[in-house]
Amino acid sequence: MVLPGPTPSHHSSNGLSNKLYYCCDGKFTFSTDPEHRQSPASLGEPRSRPAKRAPRPLYSAEEKRRRDETSWTLVQGILAPIQFLAFAISLGLVLRYLATGEGFWIATGSVVIKTLLLYAIMITGSIWERVVFGHYLFARAFFWEDVFSMLVLALHTAYLAAIIGGIGSPQQQMMLALAAYVSYAINATQFLLKFRAARLQDQAGRLTAQFAVEEAT
């Protein structure tokens, strides 16, 4: 009696090896599936890392020269702390009115002064950008700061329109002033961080130049 031999696998008849299948949690999948392909790291092959690009400097050498030479840089340096001082005083007066209902007119006058200082620093700042970067607004180095400045300017202008046109109650007008001040605080922080980055860039440039001189000697 001849015993029947093993039945050929239909996988073998199709020219496929059972090794093409993997079992995982009771599910069979083709080894050619992307999730089962072996990564170069698992095969012991070294994985190359992309080179890090150096951050683009805030000012080019020519822009830095124009920044240091123009008198508009000094104007900005004077107006910025004056406006911040006016902001701090006016914010206290606005909060005092919202909390107690007293001092509406002195709070209103302080917001008007703060708004006029904002107009002054926006106009002179756009001239400064034109001298340094060649654009009155939205220069590459201060693009997002200028974009947010438009919101700050719009809120302050809306407050002036409400005061002149008698729009809204005194409480609503002070709340609008408070919203303008929140936007100003965010925008001022943006500029402070950018100026800090510029100062660090200047320090790095001086250290590089000093190192080059020491190496040459």
mmCIF file of the C-alpha atoms, coordinates in Angstrom:
data_MODEL
# 
_entry.id   MODEL 
# 
loop_
_atom_site.group_PDB 
_atom_site.id 
_atom_site.type_symbol 
_atom_site.label_atom_id 
_atom_site.label_alt_id 
_atom_site.label_comp_id 
_atom_site.label_asym_id 
_atom_site.label_entity_id 
_atom_site.label_seq_id 
_atom_site.pdbx_PDB_ins_code 
_atom_site.Cartn_x 
_atom_site.Cartn_y 
_atom_site.Cartn_z 
_atom_site.occupancy 
_atom_site.B_iso_or_equiv 
_atom_site.pdbx_formal_charge 
_atom_site.auth_seq_id 
_atom_site.auth_comp_id 
_atom_site.auth_asym_id 
_atom_site.auth_atom_id 
_atom_site.pdbx_PDB_model_num 
ATOM 1   C CA . MET A 1 1   ? 0.000   0.000   0.000  1.00 0.00 ? 1   MET A CA 1 
ATOM 2   C CA . VAL A 1 2   ? 1.428   3.308   -1.049 1.00 0.00 ? 2   VAL A CA 1 
ATOM 3   C CA . LEU A 1 3   ? 0.902   6.155   1.332  1.00 0.00 ? 3   LEU A CA 1 
ATOM 4   C CA . PRO A 1 4   ? -0.007  9.423   -0.323 1.00 0.00 ? 4   PRO A CA 1 
ATOM 5   C CA . GLY A 1 5   ? 2.737   11.983  -0.210 1.00 0.00 ? 5   GLY A CA 1 
ATOM 6   C CA . PRO A 1 6   ? 2.322   15.452  1.241  1.00 0.00 ? 6   PRO A CA 1 
ATOM 7   C CA . THR A 1 7   ? -0.015  17.670  -0.653 1.00 0.00 ? 7   THR A CA 1 
ATOM 8   C CA . PRO A 1 8   ? 1.911   20.496  -2.320 1.00 0.00 ? 8   PRO A CA 1 
ATOM 9   C CA . SER A 1 9   ? 1.195   23.883  -0.915 1.00 0.00 ? 9   SER A CA 1 
ATOM 10  C CA . HIS A 1 10  ? -0.737  26.141  -3.217 1.00 0.00 ? 10  HIS A CA 1 
ATOM 11  C CA . HIS A 1 11  ? 1.749   28.853  -2.248 1.00 0.00 ? 11  HIS A CA 1 
ATOM 12  C CA . SER A 1 12  ? 4.592   26.801  -3.672 1.00 0.00 ? 12  SER A CA 1 
ATOM 13  C CA . SER A 1 13  ? 2.643   26.127  -6.814 1.00 0.00 ? 13  SER A CA 1 
ATOM 14  C CA . ASN A 1 14  ? 2.260   29.819  -7.359 1.00 0.00 ? 14  ASN A CA 1 
ATOM 15  C CA . GLY A 1 15  ? 5.956   30.411  -6.878 1.00 0.00 ? 15  GLY A CA 1 
ATOM 16  C CA . LEU A 1 16  ? 5.431   32.102  -3.516 1.00 0.00 ? 16  LEU A CA 1 
ATOM 17  C CA . SER A 1 17  ? 7.210   31.260  -0.298 1.00 0.00 ? 17  SER A CA 1 
ATOM 18  C CA . ASN A 1 18  ? 5.466   31.040  3.030  1.00 0.00 ? 18  ASN A CA 1 
ATOM 19  C CA . LYS A 1 19  ? 8.175   33.377  4.265  1.00 0.00 ? 19  LYS A CA 1 
ATOM 20  C CA . LEU A 1 20  ? 6.304   36.132  2.496  1.00 0.00 ? 20  LEU A CA 1 
ATOM 21  C CA . TYR A 1 21  ? 3.745   36.043  5.315  1.00 0.00 ? 21  TYR A CA 1 
ATOM 22  C CA . TYR A 1 22  ? 4.102   37.277  8.835  1.00 0.00 ? 22  TYR A CA 1 
ATOM 23  C CA . CYS A 1 23  ? 1.752   36.578  11.698 1.00 0.00 ? 23  CYS A CA 1 
ATOM 24  C CA . CYS A 1 24  ? 1.096   39.331  14.173 1.00 0.00 ? 24  CYS A CA 1 
ATOM 25  C CA . ASP A 1 25  ? -1.740  39.138  16.724 1.00 0.00 ? 25  ASP A CA 1 
ATOM 26  C CA . GLY A 1 26  ? -3.423  36.438  14.691 1.00 0.00 ? 26  GLY A CA 1 
ATOM 27  C CA . LYS A 1 27  ? -3.410  38.503  11.493 1.00 0.00 ? 27  LYS A CA 1 
ATOM 28  C CA . PHE A 1 28  ? -1.445  37.518  8.425  1.00 0.00 ? 28  PHE A CA 1 
ATOM 29  C CA . THR A 1 29  ? -0.011  40.219  6.258  1.00 0.00 ? 29  THR A CA 1 
ATOM 30  C CA . PHE A 1 30  ? 2.435   40.366  3.381  1.00 0.00 ? 30  PHE A CA 1 
ATOM 31  C CA . SER A 1 31  ? 5.993   41.155  4.347  1.00 0.00 ? 31  SER A CA 1 
ATOM 32  C CA . THR A 1 32  ? 6.007   43.710  1.574  1.00 0.00 ? 32  THR A CA 1 
ATOM 33  C CA . ASP A 1 33  ? 3.620   45.902  3.579  1.00 0.00 ? 33  ASP A CA 1 
ATOM 34  C CA . PRO A 1 34  ? 5.349   49.186  4.495  1.00 0.00 ? 34  PRO A CA 1 
ATOM 35  C CA . GLU A 1 35  ? 4.756   48.690  8.210  1.00 0.00 ? 35  GLU A CA 1 
ATOM 36  C CA . HIS A 1 36  ? 6.693   45.393  8.142  1.00 0.00 ? 36  HIS A CA 1 
ATOM 37  C CA . ARG A 1 37  ? 9.609   46.582  6.095  1.00 0.00 ? 37  ARG A CA 1 
ATOM 38  C CA . GLN A 1 38  ? 12.840  46.758  8.021  1.00 0.00 ? 38  GLN A CA 1 
ATOM 39  C CA . SER A 1 39  ? 14.293  50.193  8.508  1.00 0.00 ? 39  SER A CA 1 
ATOM 40  C CA . PRO A 1 40  ? 17.974  50.905  7.856  1.00 0.00 ? 40  PRO A CA 1 
ATOM 41  C CA . ALA A 1 41  ? 18.470  51.302  11.605 1.00 0.00 ? 41  ALA A CA 1 
ATOM 42  C CA . SER A 1 42  ? 17.159  47.760  12.281 1.00 0.00 ? 42  SER A CA 1 
ATOM 43  C CA . LEU A 1 43  ? 19.540  46.388  9.635  1.00 0.00 ? 43  LEU A CA 1 
ATOM 44  C CA . GLY A 1 44  ? 22.489  48.002  11.349 1.00 0.00 ? 44  GLY A CA 1 
ATOM 45  C CA . GLU A 1 45  ? 23.002  50.582  8.617  1.00 0.00 ? 45  GLU A CA 1 
ATOM 46  C CA . PRO A 1 46  ? 24.074  54.062  9.736  1.00 0.00 ? 46  PRO A CA 1 
ATOM 47  C CA . ARG A 1 47  ? 21.349  56.669  9.402  1.00 0.00 ? 47  ARG A CA 1 
ATOM 48  C CA . SER A 1 48  ? 22.527  60.051  8.205  1.00 0.00 ? 48  SER A CA 1 
ATOM 49  C CA . ARG A 1 49  ? 21.162  63.120  9.917  1.00 0.00 ? 49  ARG A CA 1 
ATOM 50  C CA . PRO A 1 50  ? 20.244  66.227  7.946  1.00 0.00 ? 50  PRO A CA 1 
ATOM 51  C CA . ALA A 1 51  ? 22.613  69.102  8.560  1.00 0.00 ? 51  ALA A CA 1 
ATOM 52  C CA . LYS A 1 52  ? 21.162  71.936  10.620 1.00 0.00 ? 52  LYS A CA 1 
ATOM 53  C CA . ARG A 1 53  ? 20.859  75.225  8.799  1.00 0.00 ? 53  ARG A CA 1 
ATOM 54  C CA . ALA A 1 54  ? 22.245  78.252  10.549 1.00 0.00 ? 54  ALA A CA 1 
ATOM 55  C CA . PRO A 1 55  ? 19.529  80.759  11.499 1.00 0.00 ? 55  PRO A CA 1 
ATOM 56  C CA . ARG A 1 56  ? 19.260  83.705  9.163  1.00 0.00 ? 56  ARG A CA 1 
ATOM 57  C CA . PRO A 1 57  ? 20.685  86.842  10.795 1.00 0.00 ? 57  PRO A CA 1 
ATOM 58  C CA . LEU A 1 58  ? 18.232  89.570  11.679 1.00 0.00 ? 58  LEU A CA 1 
ATOM 59  C CA . TYR A 1 59  ? 20.306  92.224  9.915  1.00 0.00 ? 59  TYR A CA 1 
ATOM 60  C CA . SER A 1 60  ? 22.672  91.927  7.012  1.00 0.00 ? 60  SER A CA 1 
ATOM 61  C CA . ALA A 1 61  ? 25.973  93.771  7.318  1.00 0.00 ? 61  ALA A CA 1 
ATOM 62  C CA . GLU A 1 62  ? 24.630  96.666  5.216  1.00 0.00 ? 62  GLU A CA 1 
ATOM 63  C CA . GLU A 1 63  ? 21.344  96.818  7.145  1.00 0.00 ? 63  GLU A CA 1 
ATOM 64  C CA . LYS A 1 64  ? 23.240  96.857  10.422 1.00 0.00 ? 64  LYS A CA 1 
ATOM 65  C CA . ARG A 1 65  ? 25.387  99.741  9.170  1.00 0.00 ? 65  ARG A CA 1 
ATOM 66  C CA . ARG A 1 66  ? 22.292  101.748 8.179  1.00 0.00 ? 66  ARG A CA 1 
ATOM 67  C CA . ARG A 1 67  ? 20.626  100.947 11.504 1.00 0.00 ? 67  ARG A CA 1 
ATOM 68  C CA . ASP A 1 68  ? 23.605  102.244 13.465 1.00 0.00 ? 68  ASP A CA 1 
ATOM 69  C CA . GLU A 1 69  ? 23.990  105.380 11.364 1.00 0.00 ? 69  GLU A CA 1 
ATOM 70  C CA . THR A 1 70  ? 20.393  106.640 11.105 1.00 0.00 ? 70  THR A CA 1 
ATOM 71  C CA . SER A 1 71  ? 19.042  109.062 13.704 1.00 0.00 ? 71  SER A CA 1 
ATOM 72  C CA . TRP A 1 72  ? 15.670  107.294 13.516 1.00 0.00 ? 72  TRP A CA 1 
ATOM 73  C CA . THR A 1 73  ? 17.124  104.502 15.640 1.00 0.00 ? 73  THR A CA 1 
ATOM 74  C CA . LEU A 1 74  ? 17.613  107.006 18.475 1.00 0.00 ? 74  LEU A CA 1 
ATOM 75  C CA . VAL A 1 75  ? 14.083  108.345 17.967 1.00 0.00 ? 75  VAL A CA 1 
ATOM 76  C CA . GLN A 1 76  ? 12.687  104.840 18.360 1.00 0.00 ? 76  GLN A CA 1 
ATOM 77  C CA . GLY A 1 77  ? 14.844  104.272 21.413 1.00 0.00 ? 77  GLY A CA 1 
ATOM 78  C CA . ILE A 1 78  ? 13.391  107.403 23.058 1.00 0.00 ? 78  ILE A CA 1 
ATOM 79  C CA . LEU A 1 79  ? 9.740   106.932 22.075 1.00 0.00 ? 79  LEU A CA 1 
ATOM 80  C CA . ALA A 1 80  ? 9.490   103.264 23.044 1.00 0.00 ? 80  ALA A CA 1 
ATOM 81  C CA . PRO A 1 81  ? 10.107  103.692 26.813 1.00 0.00 ? 81  PRO A CA 1 
ATOM 82  C CA . ILE A 1 82  ? 8.000   106.881 26.901 1.00 0.00 ? 82  ILE A CA 1 
ATOM 83  C CA . GLN A 1 83  ? 5.073   105.037 25.343 1.00 0.00 ? 83  GLN A CA 1 
ATOM 84  C CA . PHE A 1 84  ? 5.509   102.122 27.747 1.00 0.00 ? 84  PHE A CA 1 
ATOM 85  C CA . LEU A 1 85  ? 5.482   104.486 30.726 1.00 0.00 ? 85  LEU A CA 1 
ATOM 86  C CA . ALA A 1 86  ? 2.296   106.127 29.421 1.00 0.00 ? 86  ALA A CA 1 
ATOM 87  C CA . PHE A 1 87  ? 0.824   102.653 28.944 1.00 0.00 ? 87  PHE A CA 1 
ATOM 88  C CA . ALA A 1 88  ? 1.629   101.580 32.512 1.00 0.00 ? 88  ALA A CA 1 
ATOM 89  C CA . ILE A 1 89  ? 0.105   104.740 34.035 1.00 0.00 ? 89  ILE A CA 1 
ATOM 90  C CA . SER A 1 90  ? -2.959  104.643 31.796 1.00 0.00 ? 90  SER A CA 1 
ATOM 91  C CA . LEU A 1 91  ? -3.525  100.944 32.447 1.00 0.00 ? 91  LEU A CA 1 
ATOM 92  C CA . GLY A 1 92  ? -3.651  101.643 36.164 1.00 0.00 ? 92  GLY A CA 1 
ATOM 93  C CA . LEU A 1 93  ? -6.202  104.437 35.619 1.00 0.00 ? 93  LEU A CA 1 
ATOM 94  C CA . VAL A 1 94  ? -8.357  102.274 33.354 1.00 0.00 ? 94  VAL A CA 1 
ATOM 95  C CA . LEU A 1 95  ? -8.365  99.398  35.836 1.00 0.00 ? 95  LEU A CA 1 
ATOM 96  C CA . ARG A 1 96  ? -9.171  101.828 38.651 1.00 0.00 ? 96  ARG A CA 1 
ATOM 97  C CA . TYR A 1 97  ? -12.218 103.091 36.760 1.00 0.00 ? 97  TYR A CA 1 
ATOM 98  C CA . LEU A 1 98  ? -13.403 99.575  35.908 1.00 0.00 ? 98  LEU A CA 1 
ATOM 99  C CA . ALA A 1 99  ? -13.044 98.539  39.544 1.00 0.00 ? 99  ALA A CA 1 
ATOM 100 C CA . THR A 1 100 ? -14.498 101.633 41.257 1.00 0.00 ? 100 THR A CA 1 
ATOM 101 C CA . GLY A 1 101 ? -16.318 103.630 38.583 1.00 0.00 ? 101 GLY A CA 1 
ATOM 102 C CA . GLU A 1 102 ? -14.234 106.695 39.468 1.00 0.00 ? 102 GLU A CA 1 
ATOM 103 C CA . GLY A 1 103 ? -11.850 108.777 37.361 1.00 0.00 ? 103 GLY A CA 1 
ATOM 104 C CA . PHE A 1 104 ? -13.426 108.240 33.935 1.00 0.00 ? 104 PHE A CA 1 
ATOM 105 C CA . TRP A 1 105 ? -12.154 111.457 32.369 1.00 0.00 ? 105 TRP A CA 1 
ATOM 106 C CA . ILE A 1 106 ? -8.589  111.162 33.627 1.00 0.00 ? 106 ILE A CA 1 
ATOM 107 C CA . ALA A 1 107 ? -8.539  107.557 32.380 1.00 0.00 ? 107 ALA A CA 1 
ATOM 108 C CA . THR A 1 108 ? -9.902  108.708 29.030 1.00 0.00 ? 108 THR A CA 1 
ATOM 109 C CA . GLY A 1 109 ? -7.262  111.421 28.725 1.00 0.00 ? 109 GLY A CA 1 
ATOM 110 C CA . SER A 1 110 ? -4.514  108.925 29.520 1.00 0.00 ? 110 SER A CA 1 
ATOM 111 C CA . VAL A 1 111 ? -5.709  106.549 26.805 1.00 0.00 ? 111 VAL A CA 1 
ATOM 112 C CA . VAL A 1 112 ? -5.803  109.392 24.281 1.00 0.00 ? 112 VAL A CA 1 
ATOM 113 C CA . ILE A 1 113 ? -2.203  110.349 25.153 1.00 0.00 ? 113 ILE A CA 1 
ATOM 114 C CA . LYS A 1 114 ? -1.121  106.733 24.893 1.00 0.00 ? 114 LYS A CA 1 
ATOM 115 C CA . THR A 1 115 ? -2.821  106.458 21.482 1.00 0.00 ? 115 THR A CA 1 
ATOM 116 C CA . LEU A 1 116 ? -1.115  109.594 20.168 1.00 0.00 ? 116 LEU A CA 1 
ATOM 117 C CA . LEU A 1 117 ? 2.247   108.192 21.269 1.00 0.00 ? 117 LEU A CA 1 
ATOM 118 C CA . LEU A 1 118 ? 1.380   104.972 19.438 1.00 0.00 ? 118 LEU A CA 1 
ATOM 119 C CA . TYR A 1 119 ? 0.733   106.935 16.240 1.00 0.00 ? 119 TYR A CA 1 
ATOM 120 C CA . ALA A 1 120 ? 4.061   108.733 16.669 1.00 0.00 ? 120 ALA A CA 1 
ATOM 121 C CA . ILE A 1 121 ? 6.061   105.545 17.133 1.00 0.00 ? 121 ILE A CA 1 
ATOM 122 C CA . MET A 1 122 ? 4.251   103.826 14.240 1.00 0.00 ? 122 MET A CA 1 
ATOM 123 C CA . ILE A 1 123 ? 5.009   106.696 11.832 1.00 0.00 ? 123 ILE A CA 1 
ATOM 124 C CA . THR A 1 124 ? 8.635   107.098 12.876 1.00 0.00 ? 124 THR A CA 1 
ATOM 125 C CA . GLY A 1 125 ? 9.044   103.319 13.018 1.00 0.00 ? 125 GLY A CA 1 
ATOM 126 C CA . SER A 1 126 ? 7.876   102.940 9.424  1.00 0.00 ? 126 SER A CA 1 
ATOM 127 C CA . ILE A 1 127 ? 10.397  105.607 8.379  1.00 0.00 ? 127 ILE A CA 1 
ATOM 128 C CA . TRP A 1 128 ? 13.090  103.699 10.309 1.00 0.00 ? 128 TRP A CA 1 
ATOM 129 C CA . GLU A 1 129 ? 12.198  100.480 8.475  1.00 0.00 ? 129 GLU A CA 1 
ATOM 130 C CA . ARG A 1 130 ? 12.359  102.327 5.145  1.00 0.00 ? 130 ARG A CA 1 
ATOM 131 C CA . VAL A 1 131 ? 15.852  103.604 5.912  1.00 0.00 ? 131 VAL A CA 1 
ATOM 132 C CA . VAL A 1 132 ? 17.194  100.289 7.240  1.00 0.00 ? 132 VAL A CA 1 
ATOM 133 C CA . PHE A 1 133 ? 15.352  97.672  5.169  1.00 0.00 ? 133 PHE A CA 1 
ATOM 134 C CA . GLY A 1 134 ? 13.974  99.580  2.196  1.00 0.00 ? 134 GLY A CA 1 
ATOM 135 C CA . HIS A 1 135 ? 10.303  99.011  3.189  1.00 0.00 ? 135 HIS A CA 1 
ATOM 136 C CA . TYR A 1 136 ? 7.999   101.306 5.111  1.00 0.00 ? 136 TYR A CA 1 
ATOM 137 C CA . LEU A 1 137 ? 6.301   98.297  6.694  1.00 0.00 ? 137 LEU A CA 1 
ATOM 138 C CA . PHE A 1 138 ? 6.426   94.489  6.666  1.00 0.00 ? 138 PHE A CA 1 
ATOM 139 C CA . ALA A 1 139 ? 10.174  94.184  6.217  1.00 0.00 ? 139 ALA A CA 1 
ATOM 140 C CA . ARG A 1 140 ? 11.396  90.588  6.470  1.00 0.00 ? 140 ARG A CA 1 
ATOM 141 C CA . ALA A 1 141 ? 12.979  91.020  9.896  1.00 0.00 ? 141 ALA A CA 1 
ATOM 142 C CA . PHE A 1 142 ? 9.851   92.532  11.486 1.00 0.00 ? 142 PHE A CA 1 
ATOM 143 C CA . PHE A 1 143 ? 7.066   91.139  9.316  1.00 0.00 ? 143 PHE A CA 1 
ATOM 144 C CA . TRP A 1 144 ? 4.916   89.464  12.000 1.00 0.00 ? 144 TRP A CA 1 
ATOM 145 C CA . GLU A 1 145 ? 5.539   92.260  14.479 1.00 0.00 ? 145 GLU A CA 1 
ATOM 146 C CA . ASP A 1 146 ? 4.218   94.733  11.906 1.00 0.00 ? 146 ASP A CA 1 
ATOM 147 C CA . VAL A 1 147 ? 1.224   92.517  11.135 1.00 0.00 ? 147 VAL A CA 1 
ATOM 148 C CA . PHE A 1 148 ? 0.236   92.443  14.808 1.00 0.00 ? 148 PHE A CA 1 
ATOM 149 C CA . SER A 1 149 ? 0.892   96.181  15.054 1.00 0.00 ? 149 SER A CA 1 
ATOM 150 C CA . MET A 1 150 ? -1.976  96.692  12.604 1.00 0.00 ? 150 MET A CA 1 
ATOM 151 C CA . LEU A 1 151 ? -4.337  95.081  15.116 1.00 0.00 ? 151 LEU A CA 1 
ATOM 152 C CA . VAL A 1 152 ? -2.952  97.270  17.901 1.00 0.00 ? 152 VAL A CA 1 
ATOM 153 C CA . LEU A 1 153 ? -3.421  100.371 15.772 1.00 0.00 ? 153 LEU A CA 1 
ATOM 154 C CA . ALA A 1 154 ? -6.957  99.343  14.786 1.00 0.00 ? 154 ALA A CA 1 
ATOM 155 C CA . LEU A 1 155 ? -8.063  98.841  18.402 1.00 0.00 ? 155 LEU A CA 1 
ATOM 156 C CA . HIS A 1 156 ? -6.599  102.159 19.557 1.00 0.00 ? 156 HIS A CA 1 
ATOM 157 C CA . THR A 1 157 ? -8.222  103.934 16.605 1.00 0.00 ? 157 THR A CA 1 
ATOM 158 C CA . ALA A 1 158 ? -11.560 102.260 17.365 1.00 0.00 ? 158 ALA A CA 1 
ATOM 159 C CA . TYR A 1 159 ? -11.303 103.624 20.898 1.00 0.00 ? 159 TYR A CA 1 
ATOM 160 C CA . LEU A 1 160 ? -10.733 107.161 19.633 1.00 0.00 ? 160 LEU A CA 1 
ATOM 161 C CA . ALA A 1 161 ? -13.706 106.776 17.287 1.00 0.00 ? 161 ALA A CA 1 
ATOM 162 C CA . ALA A 1 162 ? -15.863 105.625 20.204 1.00 0.00 ? 162 ALA A CA 1 
ATOM 163 C CA . ILE A 1 163 ? -14.814 108.627 22.308 1.00 0.00 ? 163 ILE A CA 1 
ATOM 164 C CA . ILE A 1 164 ? -15.307 111.180 19.534 1.00 0.00 ? 164 ILE A CA 1 
ATOM 165 C CA . GLY A 1 165 ? -18.555 109.665 18.297 1.00 0.00 ? 165 GLY A CA 1 
ATOM 166 C CA . GLY A 1 166 ? -19.957 108.939 21.751 1.00 0.00 ? 166 GLY A CA 1 
ATOM 167 C CA . ILE A 1 167 ? -20.315 105.276 20.866 1.00 0.00 ? 167 ILE A CA 1 
ATOM 168 C CA . GLY A 1 168 ? -20.997 102.863 23.724 1.00 0.00 ? 168 GLY A CA 1 
ATOM 169 C CA . SER A 1 169 ? -21.199 103.413 27.447 1.00 0.00 ? 169 SER A CA 1 
ATOM 170 C CA . PRO A 1 170 ? -18.186 104.588 29.475 1.00 0.00 ? 170 PRO A CA 1 
ATOM 171 C CA . GLN A 1 171 ? -17.783 101.018 30.721 1.00 0.00 ? 171 GLN A CA 1 
ATOM 172 C CA . GLN A 1 172 ? -17.723 99.675  27.165 1.00 0.00 ? 172 GLN A CA 1 
ATOM 173 C CA . GLN A 1 173 ? -15.255 102.332 26.085 1.00 0.00 ? 173 GLN A CA 1 
ATOM 174 C CA . MET A 1 174 ? -12.896 101.402 28.917 1.00 0.00 ? 174 MET A CA 1 
ATOM 175 C CA . MET A 1 175 ? -13.208 97.718  28.031 1.00 0.00 ? 175 MET A CA 1 
ATOM 176 C CA . LEU A 1 176 ? -12.240 98.595  24.450 1.00 0.00 ? 176 LEU A CA 1 
ATOM 177 C CA . ALA A 1 177 ? -9.237  100.506 25.784 1.00 0.00 ? 177 ALA A CA 1 
ATOM 178 C CA . LEU A 1 178 ? -8.297  97.476  27.872 1.00 0.00 ? 178 LEU A CA 1 
ATOM 179 C CA . ALA A 1 179 ? -8.455  95.219  24.792 1.00 0.00 ? 179 ALA A CA 1 
ATOM 180 C CA . ALA A 1 180 ? -6.206  97.668  22.944 1.00 0.00 ? 180 ALA A CA 1 
ATOM 181 C CA . TYR A 1 181 ? -3.744  97.566  25.851 1.00 0.00 ? 181 TYR A CA 1 
ATOM 182 C CA . VAL A 1 182 ? -3.630  93.763  25.885 1.00 0.00 ? 182 VAL A CA 1 
ATOM 183 C CA . SER A 1 183 ? -2.782  93.753  22.186 1.00 0.00 ? 183 SER A CA 1 
ATOM 184 C CA . TYR A 1 184 ? -0.143  96.428  22.771 1.00 0.00 ? 184 TYR A CA 1 
ATOM 185 C CA . ALA A 1 185 ? 1.481   94.376  25.551 1.00 0.00 ? 185 ALA A CA 1 
ATOM 186 C CA . ILE A 1 186 ? 1.731   91.357  23.237 1.00 0.00 ? 186 ILE A CA 1 
ATOM 187 C CA . ASN A 1 187 ? 3.166   93.465  20.426 1.00 0.00 ? 187 ASN A CA 1 
ATOM 188 C CA . ALA A 1 188 ? 5.690   95.124  22.735 1.00 0.00 ? 188 ALA A CA 1 
ATOM 189 C CA . THR A 1 189 ? 6.844   91.677  23.863 1.00 0.00 ? 189 THR A CA 1 
ATOM 190 C CA . GLN A 1 190 ? 7.327   90.678  20.229 1.00 0.00 ? 190 GLN A CA 1 
ATOM 191 C CA . PHE A 1 191 ? 9.571   93.654  19.595 1.00 0.00 ? 191 PHE A CA 1 
ATOM 192 C CA . LEU A 1 192 ? 11.518  93.163  22.821 1.00 0.00 ? 192 LEU A CA 1 
ATOM 193 C CA . LEU A 1 193 ? 12.295  89.560  21.873 1.00 0.00 ? 193 LEU A CA 1 
ATOM 194 C CA . LYS A 1 194 ? 13.360  90.661  18.389 1.00 0.00 ? 194 LYS A CA 1 
ATOM 195 C CA . PHE A 1 195 ? 15.626  93.406  19.726 1.00 0.00 ? 195 PHE A CA 1 
ATOM 196 C CA . ARG A 1 196 ? 17.134  90.912  22.165 1.00 0.00 ? 196 ARG A CA 1 
ATOM 197 C CA . ALA A 1 197 ? 17.890  88.618  19.220 1.00 0.00 ? 197 ALA A CA 1 
ATOM 198 C CA . ALA A 1 198 ? 19.542  91.562  17.440 1.00 0.00 ? 198 ALA A CA 1 
ATOM 199 C CA . ARG A 1 199 ? 21.687  92.290  20.492 1.00 0.00 ? 199 ARG A CA 1 
ATOM 200 C CA . LEU A 1 200 ? 22.789  88.653  20.688 1.00 0.00 ? 200 LEU A CA 1 
ATOM 201 C CA . GLN A 1 201 ? 23.633  88.780  16.973 1.00 0.00 ? 201 GLN A CA 1 
ATOM 202 C CA . ASP A 1 202 ? 25.777  91.864  17.543 1.00 0.00 ? 202 ASP A CA 1 
ATOM 203 C CA . GLN A 1 203 ? 27.581  90.202  20.451 1.00 0.00 ? 203 GLN A CA 1 
ATOM 204 C CA . ALA A 1 204 ? 28.263  87.081  18.392 1.00 0.00 ? 204 ALA A CA 1 
ATOM 205 C CA . GLY A 1 205 ? 29.638  89.236  15.571 1.00 0.00 ? 205 GLY A CA 1 
ATOM 206 C CA . ARG A 1 206 ? 31.983  91.085  17.926 1.00 0.00 ? 206 ARG A CA 1 
ATOM 207 C CA . LEU A 1 207 ? 33.233  87.829  19.445 1.00 0.00 ? 207 LEU A CA 1 
ATOM 208 C CA . THR A 1 208 ? 33.849  86.378  15.979 1.00 0.00 ? 208 THR A CA 1 
ATOM 209 C CA . ALA A 1 209 ? 35.777  89.458  14.912 1.00 0.00 ? 209 ALA A CA 1 
ATOM 210 C CA . GLN A 1 210 ? 37.811  89.436  18.131 1.00 0.00 ? 210 GLN A CA 1 
ATOM 211 C CA . PHE A 1 211 ? 38.617  85.751  17.688 1.00 0.00 ? 211 PHE A CA 1 
ATOM 212 C CA . ALA A 1 212 ? 39.726  86.368  14.109 1.00 0.00 ? 212 ALA A CA 1 
ATOM 213 C CA . VAL A 1 213 ? 42.056  89.152  15.253 1.00 0.00 ? 213 VAL A CA 1 
ATOM 214 C CA . GLU A 1 214 ? 43.549  86.967  17.971 1.00 0.00 ? 214 GLU A CA 1 
ATOM 215 C CA . GLU A 1 215 ? 44.092  84.122  15.509 1.00 0.00 ? 215 GLU A CA 1 
ATOM 216 C CA . ALA A 1 216 ? 45.776  86.485  13.064 1.00 0.00 ? 216 ALA A CA 1 
ATOM 217 C CA . THR A 1 217 ? 48.189  87.765  15.717 1.00 0.00 ? 217 THR A CA 1 
# 
